[in-house]
Amino acid sequence: MFAGIMMLNSQRPITSEHKKALSHNLSRQPNEEITELDLEQAYMVRAKVGALTSYDGVLNNKPGSVSLIAGEPLGPAGNVSADHELIHEDLTHGSYTKIGSCRGVFCGASYQNEGEKQILQLFSDKLGVRPLYYWCNEEMVVFATALRVLEALPFVPKVRDDTGVAETIAFGYPLAERTQYLGINVLREAEIANFSSSGNSKTCYWHWDQVPTQEMSNTDAAKKAYEVFTDAINIRRHGDEKVGAFLSGGMDSRAIVAVLNASGASVQSINFSPDGSQDQALARAYAEQTGIPFLSAPRALNPKDGFRLALTRFVRDCIDRGDIKAERPNSFWSGDGGSVGLGNVHLDDKLLAILRSGDRRSAIQHFFRINRIGFPYRLLKPKSRDTVAERLYSGIENELNRHECADPAQAMFLFLMTNDQRRHLYDVYEDLDLHRLEYQLPFFDSKFMELICGLSVDYRNNHRFYTDWLSVFPASTRMVPWQTYPGHVECPLPTPDNLTYQWDPTPTQNLTAKVFSRISSGFEALGLALDPADLGPVGRSRLLALAGVQLLGIEDYSYAVRAASLYRLG
């Protein structure tokens, strides 16, 4: 974790208040050891989690200059510190061959003092999986690896970005570089943001739409993908003999555990699924069939604080109790990125055909339909509804236009990878100071993803390629059934009866829980309606009506209440 500030105006010093605010808000751990780097026109703070590596992430190889890095670049040098030096050299010389060959998940900030000119360069990994937020005006640039740090700084203005909020409500995340605040942005994929007194600029050092098509048979593609995926796991494993890994009933985590097991690692698996679910039962069956230790903690269908937070608490408890017998217990293997990256989840064959016809508006409408993307428009003032709807369409359209793909259907896949998947783990990194967990993410390995991007998007659709890929794994991988997505290639093995399916309609709550939930949501809506804070396009009269409906238990509009709460920032 790190944060910092650089003055663009040499006449303005960094005040002690600025420094104190940055240092105080970097971590919420009361005894966190903070490294301070106080330079002429810049001030940076760093806290070391140490889950991935012992390297402190600080490079001081020139007086008055410093570079920080978080995560693992997995570059040509073979270790984090040496890769950090290579990346810094790239940035210094404006040549991006070294950073372009990095396969890992990382971000960083490099400050160089060139006498009368100071330069700050912020950089991200090829998919932008590890976030780095920034805000700047004419006088300063402020940056941090967690949005909460910038939210806490009194000298960084927090003004609601209505487009970012609307996108968060509809998609679960803002698109592009946006956050929910105007002027506070996050680095995009493979981006280098340059700041100096002479001006600011951005550079993209890698272009996913320029990945060439792979000319190989389906069999060869599956074998090559297995080879590269195995390598992606081995370079992250660093020879660890004991590792901890998530294991669900699906394909992604099983693929990772299968390769780890075949590579000779002793795997401690963890499952966090509801009792009686396919996700839990099939994971346990696979662990028993392969002789892998299995820990399971049944969870509620919809944890109060969200799935990610509940999951990290469970893993943290397991580690603290000593249940995870691993050399790096805080470094956990996760299948994030697999289903979208290899299985083309959120796409279907009809969508690909519409994209190829050139009718992007219809393609976006179909994308909304198949993914059940909606928005509580009735909550808004009538004059704002069309504006919000247009923002949602334009946001996706602008993202599709960024990708100049030879196959127009590939653009929607890249939209998902550089938005949905890029933001997939932002909540994990936001609370890194508290849970101290780092995920090993081989599905986000850039060399592996480059190979996948070169395959036909039609072949990848509906898990067609994924199923062929699984056929080259050790036979034990396919001896137990796995959970599959609706409408995608089905598992050839029969699934045991009487198990709940992840994509079945959510079971009805008992009457007491339902009434309590609606009443709580009603009071929240009432509080929002009576709060003088600006709610943007949300109509207060409609919010009051919504409160009444909730309190009377007539209908459940809690999703609309949650949407209204996002418009109230601060």
Buried (B, 14 or more C-beta within 10 A) or exposed (E): BBBBBBBBEEEEEBEEEBBEBBBBBBBEEEEBEBBEBEBEBBBBBBBBBBBBBEBBBBBEEEEBBBBBBBBBBBBEBEBBBBBBBBBBEBBBEEEBEBBBBBBBBBBBBBBBBEEEEBBBBBBBBBBBBBBBBBBBEEEBBBBBBBBBBBBBBEBBEBEBBBBBBBBBBBBEBBBBBBBBBBBBBBBBBBBBBBBBBEEEEEBEBBBBBEBEEBEBEBEEBBBBBBEBBBBBBBBBBBEBEBBBBBBBBBBBBBBBBBBBBBEEBBBBBBBBBBEEBBBBBBBBBBBEEBEBBBBBBEBEEEBEEEBBBBBBBBBBEBBEEEBBEBBBBBBBBBBBBBBBBBBBBBBBEEBBBBBEEEEBEEBBEBBBEEBEBEBBBEBBBEEBBEBBBEBBBEBBBEBBEBBEBEBBBBBBBBBBBBBBBBBBBBEBBBBBBBBBBBBBBBBBBBBBBBBBBBBBBBBBBBBBBBBBBBEBBEEBBBEBBBBBBEEBBEBEEEBEEEBBBBEEEEEEBEEEEEEEBBBBBBBBBBBBBEEEEEBBBBBBEBBBBBBEBBBEBEEBBBEBBBBBBBBBBE
